[in-house]
């Protein structure tokens, strides 16, 4: 059917490698952008009475009514 099936196979493999390399680049750039984004922007603004850290207290604390 084709005069040079080896050439067709080489072109297909090259295209496949190019697509894989492009996907790897995009994945790497996405992770770099995500890591450079400010952490506070992901969580939203701080609330009054909310813990500042990521660890929860062992026992619930009573907050006096205002």
BADO-97717 format. One record per residue: residue in three letters; z negated, x, y of N, C-alpha, C, O in turn; residue number from 1. Coordinates in Angstrom, 1 decimal. Layout:
+-----+--------+--------+--------+--------+--------+--------+--------+--------+--------+--------+--------+--------+-----+
!  aa !   n_zz !   n_xx !   n_yy !  ca_zz !  ca_xx !  ca_yy !   c_zz !   c_xx !   c_yy !   o_zz !   o_xx !   o_yy !   i !
+-----+--------+--------+--------+--------+--------+--------+--------+--------+--------+--------+--------+--------+-----+
! ALA !      Z !      X !      Y !      Z !      X !      Y !      Z !      X !      Y !      Z !      X !      Y ! NUM !
...
+-----+--------+--------+--------+--------+--------+--------+--------+--------+--------+--------+--------+--------+-----+
This chain:
+-----+--------+--------+--------+--------+--------+--------+--------+--------+--------+--------+--------+--------+-----+
!  aa !   n_zz !   n_xx !   n_yy !  ca_zz !  ca_xx !  ca_yy !   c_zz !   c_xx !   c_yy !   o_zz !   o_xx !   o_yy !   i !
+-----+--------+--------+--------+--------+--------+--------+--------+--------+--------+--------+--------+--------+-----+
! UNK !    0.0 !    0.8 !   -1.2 !    0.0 !    0.0 !    0.0 !    0.0 !    0.9 !    1.3 !    0.9 !    0.8 !    2.1 !   1 !
! UNK !   -1.0 !    1.8 !    1.4 !   -1.0 !    2.7 !    2.5 !   -0.4 !    4.0 !    2.1 !   -0.5 !    4.4 !    0.9 !   2 !
! UNK !    0.2 !    4.7 !    3.0 !    0.8 !    6.0 !    2.7 !   -0.3 !    7.1 !    2.5 !   -0.1 !    8.0 !    1.7 !   3 !
! UNK !   -1.3 !    7.0 !    3.3 !   -2.4 !    8.0 !    3.3 !   -3.7 !    7.3 !    3.2 !   -4.4 !    7.1 !    4.2 !   4 !
! UNK !   -4.2 !    6.9 !    2.0 !   -5.5 !    6.3 !    1.9 !   -6.6 !    7.2 !    2.3 !   -7.7 !    6.7 !    2.7 !   5 !
! UNK !   -6.5 !    8.5 !    2.1 !   -7.5 !    9.4 !    2.5 !   -7.8 !    9.3 !    4.0 !   -8.9 !    9.4 !    4.5 !   6 !
! UNK !   -6.7 !    9.2 !    4.8 !   -6.8 !    9.1 !    6.3 !   -7.6 !    7.9 !    6.7 !   -8.4 !    7.9 !    7.5 !   7 !
! UNK !   -7.2 !    6.8 !    6.0 !   -7.9 !    5.5 !    6.3 !   -9.4 !    5.6 !    6.0 !  -10.2 !    5.1 !    6.7 !   8 !
! UNK !   -9.7 !    6.2 !    4.8 !  -11.1 !    6.4 !    4.5 !  -11.8 !    7.3 !    5.5 !  -13.0 !    7.0 !    5.8 !   9 !
! UNK !  -11.2 !    8.4 !    5.9 !  -11.8 !    9.2 !    6.9 !  -12.1 !    8.5 !    8.2 !  -13.2 !    8.6 !    8.8 !  10 !
! UNK !  -11.1 !    7.7 !    8.7 !  -11.3 !    6.9 !    9.9 !  -12.5 !    5.9 !    9.7 !  -13.2 !    5.7 !   10.7 !  11 !
! UNK !  -12.5 !    5.2 !    8.6 !  -13.6 !    4.3 !    8.4 !  -15.0 !    4.9 !    8.4 !  -15.9 !    4.4 !    9.0 !  12 !
! UNK !  -15.1 !    6.1 !    7.7 !  -16.3 !    6.8 !    7.7 !  -16.7 !    7.3 !    9.1 !  -17.9 !    7.3 !    9.5 !  13 !
! UNK !  -15.8 !    7.8 !    9.9 !  -16.0 !    8.2 !   11.2 !  -16.5 !    7.1 !   12.1 !  -17.5 !    7.2 !   12.9 !  14 !
! UNK !  -15.9 !    5.9 !   12.0 !  -16.3 !    4.8 !   12.7 !  -17.7 !    4.3 !   12.4 !  -18.5 !    4.0 !   13.2 !  15 !
! UNK !  -18.0 !    4.4 !   11.1 !  -19.3 !    4.0 !   10.6 !  -20.4 !    5.0 !   11.2 !  -21.4 !    4.5 !   11.6 !  16 !
! UNK !  -20.1 !    6.3 !   11.1 !  -21.1 !    7.2 !   11.7 !  -21.3 !    7.0 !   13.2 !  -22.4 !    7.2 !   13.7 !  17 !
! UNK !  -20.2 !    6.7 !   13.9 !  -20.3 !    6.5 !   15.3 !  -21.1 !    5.2 !   15.6 !  -22.0 !    5.3 !   16.5 !  18 !
! UNK !  -21.0 !    4.2 !   14.9 !  -21.8 !    3.0 !   15.1 !  -23.2 !    3.2 !   14.7 !  -24.1 !    2.7 !   15.5 !  19 !
! UNK !  -23.5 !    4.0 !   13.7 !  -24.9 !    4.3 !   13.4 !  -25.5 !    5.1 !   14.4 !  -26.7 !    4.9 !   14.8 !  20 !
! UNK !  -24.8 !    6.1 !   15.0 !  -25.3 !    7.0 !   16.0 !  -25.6 !    6.2 !   17.3 !  -26.6 !    6.4 !   18.0 !  21 !
! UNK !  -24.7 !    5.2 !   17.6 !  -24.9 !    4.4 !   18.8 !  -26.2 !    3.5 !   18.6 !  -26.9 !    3.4 !   19.6 !  22 !
! UNK !  -26.3 !    2.9 !   17.5 !  -27.5 !    2.1 !   17.2 !  -28.8 !    2.9 !   17.3 !  -29.8 !    2.5 !   17.8 !  23 !
! UNK !  -28.8 !    4.2 !   16.8 !  -29.9 !    5.1 !   16.9 !  -30.3 !    5.4 !   18.4 !  -31.4 !    5.4 !   18.8 !  24 !
! UNK !  -29.2 !    5.7 !   19.2 !  -29.4 !    5.9 !   20.6 !  -30.1 !    4.7 !   21.3 !  -31.0 !    4.9 !   22.1 !  25 !
! UNK !  -29.5 !    3.5 !   21.0 !  -30.1 !    2.3 !   21.7 !  -31.5 !    2.1 !   21.3 !  -32.3 !    1.7 !   22.1 !  26 !
! UNK !  -31.8 !    2.3 !   20.0 !  -33.2 !    2.1 !   19.5 !  -34.1 !    3.1 !   20.2 !  -35.3 !    2.8 !   20.5 !  27 !
! UNK !  -33.7 !    4.4 !   20.3 !  -34.5 !    5.4 !   21.0 !  -34.8 !    5.1 !   22.4 !  -35.9 !    5.2 !   22.9 !  28 !
! UNK !  -33.7 !    4.7 !   23.1 !  -33.8 !    4.3 !   24.5 !  -34.8 !    3.1 !   24.7 !  -35.5 !    3.1 !   25.7 !  29 !
! UNK !  -34.7 !    2.1 !   23.9 !  -35.5 !    1.0 !   24.0 !  -37.0 !    1.3 !   23.8 !  -37.8 !    0.8 !   24.5 !  30 !
! UNK !  -37.3 !    2.2 !   22.8 !  -38.6 !    2.6 !   22.6 !  -39.2 !    3.4 !   23.8 !  -40.3 !    3.3 !   24.1 !  31 !
! UNK !  -38.3 !    4.3 !   24.4 !  -38.8 !    5.1 !   25.5 !  -39.0 !    4.2 !   26.7 !  -40.1 !    4.3 !   27.4 !  32 !
! UNK !  -38.2 !    3.2 !   27.0 !  -38.4 !    2.3 !   28.1 !  -39.7 !    1.5 !   27.9 !  -40.4 !    1.2 !   28.8 !  33 !
! UNK !  -39.9 !    1.0 !   26.6 !  -41.1 !    0.3 !   26.3 !  -42.4 !    1.1 !   26.5 !  -43.4 !    0.6 !   27.0 !  34 !
! UNK !  -42.3 !    2.4 !   26.2 !  -43.5 !    3.2 !   26.3 !  -43.7 !    3.6 !   27.8 !  -44.9 !    3.9 !   28.2 !  35 !
! UNK !  -42.7 !    3.6 !   28.6 !  -42.9 !    3.9 !   30.0 !  -43.3 !    2.8 !   30.9 !  -43.8 !    2.9 !   32.0 !  36 !
! UNK !  -43.2 !    1.6 !   30.3 !  -43.6 !    0.4 !   31.1 !  -45.1 !    0.4 !   31.3 !  -45.8 !    0.7 !   30.4 !  37 !
! UNK !  -45.5 !    0.0 !   32.5 !  -47.0 !    0.0 !   32.7 !  -47.7 !   -1.0 !   31.8 !  -47.2 !   -2.1 !   31.5 !  38 !
! UNK !  -48.8 !   -0.6 !   31.2 !  -49.5 !   -1.4 !   30.3 !  -50.1 !   -2.6 !   30.9 !  -50.1 !   -3.7 !   30.2 !  39 !
! UNK !  -50.5 !   -2.6 !   32.1 !  -51.1 !   -3.7 !   32.8 !  -50.1 !   -4.9 !   32.9 !  -50.5 !   -6.0 !   32.8 !  40 !
! UNK !  -48.9 !   -4.5 !   33.1 !  -47.8 !   -5.5 !   33.3 !  -47.6 !   -6.3 !   32.0 !  -47.3 !   -7.5 !   32.1 !  41 !
! UNK !  -47.9 !   -5.7 !   30.9 !  -47.7 !   -6.5 !   29.6 !  -48.8 !   -7.5 !   29.4 !  -48.6 !   -8.5 !   28.9 !  42 !
! UNK !  -50.1 !   -7.1 !   29.9 !  -51.2 !   -8.0 !   29.7 !  -51.4 !   -9.0 !   30.7 !  -52.0 !  -10.1 !   30.5 !  43 !
! UNK !  -50.8 !   -8.8 !   31.9 !  -51.0 !   -9.8 !   33.0 !  -52.1 !   -9.4 !   33.8 !  -52.8 !   -8.3 !   33.6 !  44 !
! UNK !  -52.4 !  -10.1 !   34.9 !  -53.5 !   -9.8 !   35.8 !  -54.9 !   -9.9 !   35.1 !  -55.0 !  -10.7 !   34.2 !  45 !
! UNK !  -55.8 !   -9.1 !   35.6 !  -57.2 !   -9.2 !   35.0 !  -57.9 !  -10.4 !   35.4 !  -57.7 !  -10.9 !   36.6 !  46 !
! UNK !  -58.7 !  -11.0 !   34.6 !  -59.5 !  -12.2 !   34.9 !  -60.9 !  -11.9 !   35.1 !  -61.4 !  -10.9 !   34.5 !  47 !
! UNK !  -61.6 !  -12.6 !   35.9 !  -63.0 !  -12.4 !   36.1 !  -63.8 !  -12.9 !   34.9 !  -63.5 !  -13.9 !   34.3 !  48 !
! UNK !  -64.7 !  -12.0 !   34.4 !  -65.5 !  -12.3 !   33.2 !  -64.8 !  -11.9 !   31.9 !  -65.4 !  -12.1 !   30.9 !  49 !
! UNK !  -63.6 !  -11.4 !   32.0 !  -62.9 !  -11.0 !   30.8 !  -63.2 !   -9.5 !   30.5 !  -63.3 !   -8.8 !   31.5 !  50 !
! UNK !  -63.4 !   -9.1 !   29.3 !  -63.7 !   -7.7 !   29.0 !  -62.5 !   -6.8 !   29.5 !  -61.3 !   -7.2 !   29.4 !  51 !
! UNK !  -62.8 !   -5.6 !   30.0 !  -61.8 !   -4.8 !   30.6 !  -61.1 !   -4.0 !   29.5 !  -59.9 !   -3.7 !   29.6 !  52 !
! UNK !  -61.8 !   -3.7 !   28.4 !  -61.2 !   -2.9 !   27.3 !  -60.5 !   -3.8 !   26.2 !  -60.4 !   -5.0 !   26.4 !  53 !
! UNK !  -60.1 !   -3.1 !   25.1 !  -59.5 !   -3.9 !   24.0 !  -60.5 !   -4.2 !   22.9 !  -60.1 !   -4.9 !   22.0 !  54 !
! UNK !  -61.7 !   -3.7 !   23.0 !  -62.7 !   -3.9 !   22.0 !  -63.5 !   -5.1 !   22.4 !  -64.0 !   -5.3 !   23.5 !  55 !
! UNK !  -63.7 !   -6.0 !   21.4 !  -64.6 !   -7.2 !   21.6 !  -66.0 !   -6.9 !   21.4 !  -66.3 !   -6.0 !   20.5 !  56 !
! UNK !  -66.9 !   -7.5 !   22.1 !  -68.4 !   -7.3 !   21.8 !  -68.8 !   -7.8 !   20.4 !  -68.1 !   -8.6 !   19.9 !  57 !
! UNK !  -69.9 !   -7.2 !   19.9 !  -70.3 !   -7.6 !   18.6 !  -70.9 !   -9.1 !   18.6 !  -70.6 !   -9.8 !   17.6 !  58 !
! UNK !  -71.6 !   -9.4 !   19.6 !  -72.1 !  -10.8 !   19.7 !  -71.6 !  -11.4 !   21.0 !  -71.4 !  -10.7 !   22.0 !  59 !
! UNK !  -71.5 !  -12.7 !   21.0 !  -71.1 !  -13.4 !   22.2 !  -72.1 !  -13.2 !   23.4 !  -73.3 !  -13.2 !   23.1 !  60 !
! UNK !  -71.6 !  -13.0 !   24.5 !  -72.5 !  -12.8 !   25.7 !  -72.6 !  -14.1 !   26.5 !  -71.6 !  -14.8 !   26.6 !  61 !
! UNK !  -73.8 !  -14.4 !   27.0 !  -73.9 !  -15.6 !   27.9 !  -73.6 !  -15.2 !   29.3 !  -74.2 !  -14.2 !   29.9 !  62 !
! UNK !  -72.7 !  -15.9 !   29.9 !  -72.4 !  -15.6 !   31.3 !  -73.1 !  -16.7 !   32.1 !  -72.9 !  -17.9 !   31.9 !  63 !
! UNK !  -73.9 !  -16.3 !   33.1 !  -74.6 !  -17.3 !   33.9 !  -73.6 !  -18.2 !   34.7 !  -72.6 !  -17.7 !   35.2 !  64 !
! UNK !  -74.0 !  -19.5 !   34.8 !  -73.1 !  -20.4 !   35.6 !  -73.2 !  -20.1 !   37.1 !  -74.2 !  -19.6 !   37.5 !  65 !
! UNK !  -72.2 !  -20.3 !   37.8 !  -72.1 !  -20.0 !   39.2 !  -72.4 !  -21.2 !   40.0 !  -72.4 !  -21.1 !   41.3 !  66 !
+-----+--------+--------+--------+--------+--------+--------+--------+--------+--------+--------+--------+--------+-----+
